[in-house]
Amino acid sequence: MSKSGTVLVVDDYEPNRRGLGQLLEHDDYTVLTASNGRDALEIVARERPDLILLDVLMPGISGLEVCAQIKRNADTRLTPVVLISGAQERQTRLAGLDAGADDFLNKPVDAEELRTRVRSLMRLKGLTDDLESAESLFLTLGRIIEARDPCTEGHCDRLTDYATALGRELRLDRADLDALYRGAFLHDVGKIAIPDRVLLKKGKLTRKEYDLMKQHPAIGDDLCRTVRSFDAVRPIVRHHHERLDGRGYPDGLAGDRIPLLAQIVSIVDVFDALTTHRPYRKALATSTAYQMMRDDARGGWCREDLLTVFIELHQARTAERAGIAV
């Protein structure tokens, strides 16, 4: 493997593939090639190149559609894509931007321009990989915290499912859905600092123990502060135990001061806690959990309208999985 990185060159015209490949290999890049969009997508999924040079006009799947599919896939969307086209029309560039392209080159490709743009995007990819490594470490911390308590097995996965489903139902944008996914994993990351004698206690917590437990959102926020890409996640981590009436923690926020994403994670977190076994009690029936949450919402815990959307969504998904018409 070369030190410079791996580039996938996609073009249905073999002389173009060969010429671009020779230029890149001269600069110590490993070069992969594909002659059509379908093969390109298979190579991207299998080899995970660092950069993709993609011809716009190809038979079958166009370069624009290949780019769009790469950018829609959570595993590959951060891979830089450079679209190459003989057409210098404004509409082509707009379509490329809409598909998620990171840069453009015009045919015939200028060798020095190619080298400069590839170097620049490779540096950006390296920074992105470093951020992803930091994120992976923190997401693994979420798993570690979950593993401390056998009763919470699967908690992170269920919360990401519930939270993102509710986010889609509320028609939130992609950035908010991404934050919900990460936030659902990391909402309790601060519990890494809570001793097992408190975290796993089967009986009621003492006032001192409860005060210690209440520190975990602020601790989690401080931990996430070290990763800049978690800026959108931190409000979820810090505020998922706030209440609409201001009697929550750690900051006693009330009403609309509580971030919407934190309110979403709060609702799904409580639902999962009620419907799974915990050290201090057995799992409740779903209908009982619904009613308890409605009562708590009327008492000032959360927005009743938001809770209603979640309950209706959960009922519909449960019925769908059971094959029951609703």
N, C-alpha and C positions, 0 to 999 in steps of 0.2 A: 504494500500500500504506500502511495506517495505521501510526502509530508504536506503537500499543498492542498490536498483534498480531492474529492471525486465529483466530476461533472458529467451529467447526462446530456448528450446532444441528440435532439429529436428532429429529423428532417426526412421527408420521403425521397429527396434527391441525393443519391449516394455521393457525388462529388462534393456537395456541401458538407455532408457528415465527415467525409475524409479530410477536407480542408480545415474545418474547425477543430477536428480531433488532433490533427498534426500541430496546429498552433498551441493548443492547450497542453499536449504532451511535452512540447518543447519547454513549457514553463513548469514542468514537473507535476502536472495534474494527472490523476487517473481518469481515463475517459471511458464512459459507457455510451453505447449508441442504440437508437431505435429508429425504425423507418415509418412507424405509424403510431397513432395515439394509444391504441389498445396495448401494444407492446410496451409503450412508455409507462403507462400506469402500472403494469405488472412489474417492471423494473424498479419503479419508484417504491412500490410496496415491499419488494424483496430486498433491494440493495440500499435504500435510503441515501441517495446521493446528497452531496452538500449544496449543489446548485444545478439548475436545469436550464438549458438553452433550448427553446421550443419554437419551431416554425409555426406560423399562424395558419397558413393554408396547406392542409394535408387531406388526402382522401379518407373517407370514413369519419372518424372523430377529429374535429378541427383542433388546432392548438388552443383556441380560446376555451373550448369545452374541457380539454385536458387540464388546462390551468385552473379552471373553475372547480373541477373535481379534486385536484390536489389541495386547493385552498379550503375546500369544504371538509376535508378529512382532518380530524383533530391530530392525527399522528404525523401529518405531512404539511400542514398549513403554514408552518414557519419556514419551510424550505424555499429559498429565493427562486423565482422563476423569471427568466428574461425572454420576452417574446421577440422573435425575429421575423420581419416581414419586408417584402418589397414595396408594399403600399405605405406611403407616408401620409395618408389621409388622416385628418383629425378624428373621423368616426372610428377608424381602426384602433387608434390609441385609446379613445374613450371606452370602446368595448373591452380592450385589454385591461384597463384599470378596473372596470366593472367586474371582470373575471378574477381580479386579485393580483395581476402581474406586478412585479417589483421594479422592472426596468424594461427598456426597449432598445433594440438594435435594428438598423435598416440594412437591407441588402443593396449592393454588396457590402459585406461586413468589413469595416476598417480594422486591421489587425491590432493597432495600438489602442483603439477605442475598446475593442473586445478585452484586451489584457487589463486595461484600467478598470473597466466595469466589473470584470470577474474578480479582480483583487479586492475591490471595494465591497462587493457582496459577500465574498468569503470572510472578510474581517467581521462583517455584520453577523454572519452565520455563526462565527466563533463566539461572539458575545452572547448571541441567543442561546447557544448550547450551554454556556456557563450558567445563564439564568435558569434554563430548564433543569440543570443538575441541582441547583439550589432548591428549586421548586420540588423536584423529586424527593430530595432529602426531607423537606417539610411534610410532604404528603405521606412519606414513609413514617414520620413521627405520628401522624394521625392513626396509622395502622398499629403502631407500637402501643399507643395509649389504649386503643380498643382491645388489644390483646391482653392487657393487664387484667381485664375483667371478662371472664367467660360469658357472662350474661349479656355483654354488649357485642358479641360476635355478629358481624354483618351490619353494625349500626351505621358506619360510614357509607357503605354502599346503598343502604336503604335511604339514608338522608339525601345523598346526591340524586337518587332517583326521584324521591318525593319533591325535593326543592326545585330541580330543573323542570319537572313536569308541571309544577304549579307556576313556575316562571314562564313557561311556554303558554300555558293557559291564560296568563295575564298579558301575553304578547310583549314580553320584555325583549330587548335587543340582544344580540350575540354577546356583547361585552358583559351584560348583566348575567346572562346564563353561564358564562365562563366563571364569573365571580361566585355565583351560587354553587357551582360544581366544586370549586376550590374551597369556598367557605364552609360547605357542608362537611368536607373532609377535615378541615382545620378548626372548626368552631370550638372544640375542646382541647386544642393543643396545649393550652396553659395548664391542663391537669397533669402534665409531666412533672410539675413541681408540687403536686399534692401527694402526701404520703399514703401508702396503701391502707394504713390503719384508719384513715378518714375516707378515702375514695371507695374502699370495699366494705365499709362498716355495714352490718346487716340491720342494726337497730337505728333508732333516731339519733341524729347528730346533736351534740351539745352546742350551746351558743358559740363557744370558742371554735369548735370544729366547723360549724356552719360559716362563721366569719372567714375561716381559712379557705373553705371551699369557694366562697364568693370572690376570692382573689383571682380565680383562674382566667376569667375573661381579660382582665388587665395584663396578666402575665403573658397570655397568648398574644395579645396585641403588641406587647414589647418584643416578643420573639419574631413576629411577622414583620416588624419595623425594619429588620435587618435585610429583608428581600424587597427591593423596590417594586418588583412585579406584583407584589401582594398588596399594593396600596388600595386596590378596590376590594380586597378581602378583609382588611383590618376592621372596617366598621361592623362586619358580620361577626367576627371573632369577639370584638369588644362588647357589642350591644345585643347579643342574642338572648340575654336574660333581663333586658329592660321590659317594663310594663307600660301599657298605654296610660295608666293612671299615675305614673311617676314613681311607683313603689318598687321598681326593679333595681338591678345593680349591673355594673359598678357605679354608674354616673347618675342614676335617678332621672333619666330622660323621660319625657312624656309626649304623648300625641305624635304629631308629625315630625318631631325632632328625632324620633327613632327611625333610622334608615329602613326603607322598604325591604331591602334584601335581608337585613337582620330580622325583621318581623316574619318574613317567610321562613327562614331557618328556625326561628323560635317555634313556630306552629308545627312544623314537621318534626322537630326535635322532641317536643312534648308528646306528640302523637306516638312516635316510635317508643318513647320511654314508657308510655302507658300500656302499649300493646305488646311489650316484650317482658320477659322475666327479669327482675332486678333483685339484688341481694336483700332488699327490704320488703319485697312483695312479689306476688305472682302476676303474670300478664293479665290485663283486663280484656274483656270482650270488646270488639270494635265498636259496637253500638253504645256500650257503657263509656268508652273513651270519647266518642262523639259528644255524648250528653255532658260529660264532665267538662270538656273543652268549651262547649257552648255556655255552660254555667259560669265558667271562669271568665270567658269573654264578656258576658254581661256584667261581671263583677269588676271589670277594668283591666283584664290581662292583655287582650289584643283586639284588633279590629274585627268586629263581628262579620262584616262583609267579606274580609279576606279569609276568615275561617270557613265561611259558608262555601266559598269557591273551592277551597281545599277539600272539604267533606264531600261535596258533589262530585269533584274530580275523582277522589279516592273511591267513592261508591261506583262510579261509572267504570273505572279501570278494573275494579274487583269483579263487577258483573261481566265485563268483557272477557276477562280471563276465565270465568266460569261458564262462558257461553250463554249468558242470560241476556235477553233483550231488555233494554231500558228505554 
